[in-house]
Amino acid sequence: MKKLIFIALIVLLLSGCASVNISEDMSPAEIIQRAHEALDRNRYKAAKQYYEALYERNRTNIDLIITAEYHIAFIYYKQKKYDIARAELTALLSYYNSPDQELLPQHFKRLAQIVLQNIDDKQRKRVSKRDQNL
């Protein structure tokens, strides 16, 4: 029985580490859907792979680039990799410092600002808690 549980655990771990198969004929909408499904299941590596594919396959579509970049940054946030998330979100917001900013998807700008604020709040709390323990 213990051997069976051990084997099941190994299979589960290996399946979580495997890369996803993203067929070349998948549309951006399909890639985004699969990425969302992976993210909903906390399969961050798979979700990130989908968003990276979205980014690589759509380098001339700023809306899809912003979509991919925001979600990759959000994955880092969910993983509590706040420094990487902050850098990614700050880079994302730089797109909105252009004459064509009104043409960009505005919801990602607002979401990036909210996540950055959440990161600031979490880091302030951590510093405050550390200071109280000294």
N, C-alpha and C positions, 0 to 999 in steps of 0.2 A: 504494500500500500504506500509506504514512504517513497519507494522508488518511482511509483506512478505519479505521485504528487511532485516529486523532484523533476521528472521529465516534463510534466505539464508546465511547471514554473519556468524551465529553460526555454520551452517553445514559446511561451508568452513573452519572455524577455527578448528573445531573438526576433519575434515578430514586431515588437515595438521599436527595434533598432533598424529594421530593414528599410531600404529606400522604397519609395513608391514608384509605381510604373505609370508614367504620364505619357499617354499616347500622343503622337504628333498631330492627330486629327481632332484632339479635344479643343473645343471652343473656349475662349476666355471665361464665359459664363459657367461652363462645366468645371473648369479648373477652380474657379472661385467657390463653386458649390462644394466640391470635394475638399477644398481647403477649410471651408467653414465646418464641414462635417468632422474633419480631423480635429480641428480646434475645439469643437464641442465635446469631443471625447478626450481632451487633454493630450492629444497626440501631436505635440508641438513640433517634433522633427518632421513628421509627414506634412503638417500644415505649412511649415516653412518651405519645404521642398516644392509644394504646389505654388506658393506665392513667388518663389524664386523663378520657377518655370514661367509663370505669368509675366514676370518682369522681363526675363530674357527673350521671350517670344513676342513681346509687344513694345519694343524700345522706341517706337515712333508714336505711341499712343500715350500721351501724358496722363490721361485719366486712369489708365490701367497701371502705369508706373506708380502713380500716387497711391492707388489702391494697394498694390503689392508692397510698397515701402511702408505704408501705415501699418498694415497687418503684420509684417515682419517685426517692426518696432514693438507692436502690441504683444507679440509672442515673447519678445525679450522682457517686456514688462511683466507678463504673466509668470515668467520663470524667475522673477525677482532679480533680473540682470539690469538694474536700474541705470547704471552708467551707460551701457550700450543702448538701452531704450532711449535715454535722454539724447544721446548723440544722433541716433537715427531720426527721432522726432524733430529735433532742431534742424537737421538737414532737410527734412520734409517741409518744414515751415518756410524754408528759404525759397521754395517754389512760389510762395505767395507774396514774395517781394519783387514782383515783376509787373510790367504794364498790363499783362494779360491775366492778372490774378482773378478777375471776375469770371473768366471762362473755366476756371478750375473747379473741381468738386469741393464746395465750401464745407460740407459736413466733415471731411477729413481734417480740415484746418481746425475746426472747433474740437473735434475729438482729440487731436494731437495736443491742443492747449489743455484740455481737461486731464489727459494722462500725465502731461508734464506737471500740472498742478498736484496731481495725486502723488507723483514721485517726490516732489518737493515736500509735501505734507508728511509722507512716510519717512523721509530722511530727517526732517526736523524732529519728528517724534523719537526716532532712534537716537539722535544726538541728545535730545532732552532727557531721555530715559538713561542714557549712558552717563550724563552729567549728574543726574540724581543719585546714581549708584556710586559716584566717587566720593 
